[in-house]
């Protein structure tokens, strides 16, 4: 009897009691040596953590976790430390109840620091700044998709799932973007200043200036932002600017053959807008005027336009000006306005009225008053008695000096002669 009690007591002090579970594993009946080997194996298993669709695998040491094998063993064998007959009663009681024992894990400072500092970035593209062209304001859009793992909740999950050799689903905390960079707010305030007040465009020889109202400025502005260089761009819609400015200029000038130099005006307006953006208060621009054709390419598929007031010739083809030339029109006899056609051509023609040769002759009108053709030609010349050619001065080009014809400079008449044909339309404007 004594021997039986001895063997029973020896078993009870070295084996795990019934219905004892290490996490979900039933370790009932394990001897102390077997239990130690099993627990040691569990301590070598990797910890697999799922962060969204990514998987990270760590050892306990990498995570800064210490598995206290001895304390865990003592917890599992706690009833074995009872003396006889209490241990017998505890064993009998264990047959009718379950006992769950969790691993004794020590989470070091390394564990907390790692997950407090680690950021899991799932962003597919960088944050960007775009431009709302309606309001002319910068708009910040965040595509940031970053997360952190809460160390405390991860600690609880690791403890609960320890030894089960299955992935752990981490509880994530989304990192909220900081929002609009400070510079965007500043930029937007400065952008508002660009179109806050009108811009006055002064024109030479015109008393009343052109005014670009704030609503016009807002339409004209083209704001861009390069995310790669973080550079803001300020530009102006050249076509709209030319339209807005020219409509006012035509009314002020009372003529359609003059236009604002839109290239220079755009450059000046961009400079003014940049100044206003940089908090320099300015409202005035000096505009310049340039000569333009009075027609718009609509008269014929191919035609010559001559403007007496401008002393200019425009060659039109397919609705576009393909060349411009300064000319000299009638002084001693006026060049008649109207629509004509090239009647004949000659490489060199002679004027019986003025006794000069007219290279690259292109007649366009038979004037009944003088009973002579008027035409387009190069600067005329005459021949002296000793055979010397004397040509009209080239500085005549650009002002009226002819007897009704249209004179072109040296070399330019040949270009027009080669381009024009008999029948080509010629339009002469005053």
Buried (B, 14 or more C-beta within 10 A) or exposed (E): EEEEEEEBBEBBBBBBBBBBBBBEBEBBEBEBEBBBEBBEEBBEBEBBBEBEEEEBEBEBEBBBBBBBBEEBBBBBBBBBEBEEEEBBEBBEEBEEEEBEBBBBBEBEEEBBEBBEEEEBEBEEEEBEBEBEEEEBBBBBEBEBBBBBBBBEBBBEBBBEBBBEEEBBEBEBEEBEBEEBBEEBEEBBEBBBBBBEBBBBBEBEEBEEBBEBEEEBBBBBBBBEBEEEEEEBEBBBBBEEBBEBBBEBBBEBBEEBBBBBBBEBBBBBBBEBBEBBBEEEEEEEBEBEBEBBBBBEBEBBEBBBBBBBEBBBBBBBBEEEBEBBBBBBBBBEBBBBEEEBBBBEBBEEBEBEEBEBBBBBBBBBBEEEEEEBBBBBBBBBBBEEEEEEEEBBEEEBBBEBBBBBBBBBBEEBBBBBBEBBEEEBBBBBBE
